[in-house]
Amino acid sequence: MRGIIVLFLTLSLISFGCKDQSKTSGASQMEEVLSLHDEVMPKMSTIAKLVGELKSKVDSTDQGLEYASAMEDLQDSHKAMMDWMQGFGTRFTSDEILNGAPLTEEKQDWLDEEEEKVIALKKQILESIESAQEILDQ
């Protein structure tokens, strides 16, 4: 858990640091990936809040099972964010992330993959939140 917290703080600091760096192709893409992360990271508190609301409504009724399903989707989204951050942090050095250091061809391919992953992650998070809110509003 401590490692995830350190990784989160590092990614947050990195994303702020990248905003003032000169932009090269790889650096711009790195900044975009981190920007997408920064856009959805604050949603983790929304997810936690919604999970708390849903948890108290879960039971064996049909409606209770809908609450359980929505809660599971939120929890999956949260886990996906944590997993993505951990995986991203192991693929790139702080110099590549913070200072826009040139990427090898392999790491550029990885960055392309990470961009696709974080776009899908953003969609997953936003959809799970929207679905949970709709179910709670019924």
C-alpha positions as CSV (number, residue, x, y, z in Angstrom):
1,M,0.0,0.0,0.0
2,R,2.8,2.4,0.9
3,G,4.3,1.8,-2.6
4,I,1.1,2.7,-4.3
5,I,0.9,5.9,-2.3
6,V,4.5,6.8,-3.2
7,L,3.8,6.0,-6.8
8,F,0.6,8.2,-6.7
9,L,2.5,11.1,-5.2
10,T,5.3,10.7,-7.7
11,L,2.9,10.6,-10.7
12,S,1.2,13.7,-9.3
13,L,4.4,15.6,-8.9
14,I,5.6,14.4,-12.3
15,S,2.6,15.6,-14.0
16,F,3.0,19.1,-12.6
17,G,6.7,19.1,-13.5
18,C,6.0,18.1,-17.1
19,K,3.7,21.1,-17.7
20,D,6.6,23.5,-17.8
21,Q,9.0,21.4,-19.9
22,S,9.8,22.1,-23.5
23,K,7.8,19.9,-25.7
24,T,9.3,17.3,-27.9
25,S,7.2,14.6,-29.6
26,G,7.7,12.0,-26.9
27,A,7.5,14.6,-24.1
28,S,4.2,16.0,-25.5
29,Q,2.7,12.5,-25.6
30,M,4.0,11.8,-22.1
31,E,2.4,15.0,-20.9
32,E,-0.9,14.0,-22.6
33,V,-0.9,10.6,-20.9
34,L,-0.2,12.2,-17.5
35,S,-2.9,14.8,-18.2
36,L,-5.4,12.1,-18.8
37,H,-4.4,10.5,-15.5
38,D,-4.7,13.8,-13.7
39,E,-8.2,14.3,-15.2
40,V,-9.6,11.1,-13.7
41,M,-7.5,10.7,-10.6
42,P,-9.7,13.0,-8.6
43,K,-12.6,10.7,-9.5
44,M,-11.2,8.2,-7.0
45,S,-12.9,10.1,-4.2
46,T,-16.2,10.1,-6.0
47,I,-15.8,6.3,-6.5
48,A,-15.2,5.8,-2.8
49,K,-18.2,7.9,-1.9
50,L,-20.5,6.0,-4.3
51,V,-19.2,2.7,-3.1
52,G,-20.1,3.7,0.5
53,E,-23.6,4.7,-0.6
54,L,-24.2,1.6,-2.6
55,K,-22.8,-0.8,0.0
56,S,-25.5,0.1,2.5
57,K,-28.2,-0.7,-0.1
58,V,-26.9,-4.1,-1.2
59,D,-29.2,-7.0,-0.4
60,S,-30.7,-10.1,-2.1
61,T,-33.5,-8.2,-3.9
62,D,-33.3,-7.4,-7.6
63,Q,-32.6,-3.8,-6.7
64,G,-30.0,-4.8,-4.1
65,L,-28.3,-6.9,-6.8
66,E,-28.2,-3.9,-9.1
67,Y,-26.5,-1.9,-6.3
68,A,-24.0,-4.7,-5.9
69,S,-23.2,-4.8,-9.6
70,A,-22.7,-1.0,-9.7
71,M,-20.5,-1.2,-6.6
72,E,-18.4,-3.9,-8.2
73,D,-17.9,-1.9,-11.4
74,L,-16.7,1.1,-9.3
75,Q,-14.3,-1.1,-7.3
76,D,-13.0,-2.6,-10.6
77,S,-12.4,1.0,-11.9
78,H,-10.5,1.9,-8.8
79,K,-8.4,-1.2,-9.0
80,A,-7.7,-0.5,-12.7
81,M,-6.4,2.9,-11.9
82,M,-4.1,1.6,-9.2
83,D,-2.9,-1.1,-11.5
84,W,-2.3,1.3,-14.3
85,M,-0.3,3.7,-12.1
86,Q,1.9,0.9,-10.8
87,G,2.5,-0.5,-14.3
88,F,3.2,3.0,-15.8
89,G,5.7,3.7,-13.0
90,T,7.7,0.6,-13.7
91,R,8.0,1.2,-17.4
92,F,9.5,4.7,-17.4
93,T,12.3,6.5,-15.5
94,S,11.7,9.7,-13.6
95,D,13.9,11.4,-16.1
96,E,11.7,10.3,-19.0
97,I,8.6,11.4,-17.1
98,L,9.8,14.6,-15.5
99,N,12.3,15.9,-17.9
100,G,11.1,14.5,-21.3
101,A,14.3,12.4,-21.7
102,P,14.3,10.7,-25.1
103,L,12.6,7.4,-25.3
104,T,14.0,4.3,-26.9
105,E,11.9,2.8,-29.7
106,E,10.7,0.2,-27.3
107,K,9.7,2.8,-24.7
108,Q,7.9,4.8,-27.3
109,D,5.9,1.8,-28.2
110,W,5.2,1.4,-24.5
111,L,4.0,5.0,-24.3
112,D,1.7,4.4,-27.2
113,E,0.3,1.4,-25.2
114,E,0.0,3.4,-22.0
115,E,-1.9,6.2,-23.9
116,E,-4.4,3.6,-25.1
117,K,-4.7,2.1,-21.7
118,V,-5.3,5.4,-19.9
119,I,-7.9,6.4,-22.5
120,A,-9.8,3.2,-21.9
121,L,-9.3,3.6,-18.1
122,K,-10.9,7.1,-18.3
123,K,-13.9,5.7,-20.1
124,Q,-14.2,2.8,-17.6
125,I,-14.1,5.2,-14.6
126,L,-16.5,7.7,-16.0
127,E,-19.0,5.1,-17.1
128,S,-18.9,3.3,-13.8
129,I,-19.6,6.5,-11.9
130,E,-22.4,7.5,-14.3
131,S,-24.0,4.1,-14.0
132,A,-23.8,4.1,-10.2
133,Q,-25.3,7.6,-10.0
134,E,-28.1,6.6,-12.2
135,I,-28.9,3.6,-10.1
136,L,-28.8,5.6,-6.9
137,D,-31.1,8.2,-8.4
138,Q,-33.8,5.6,-9.2
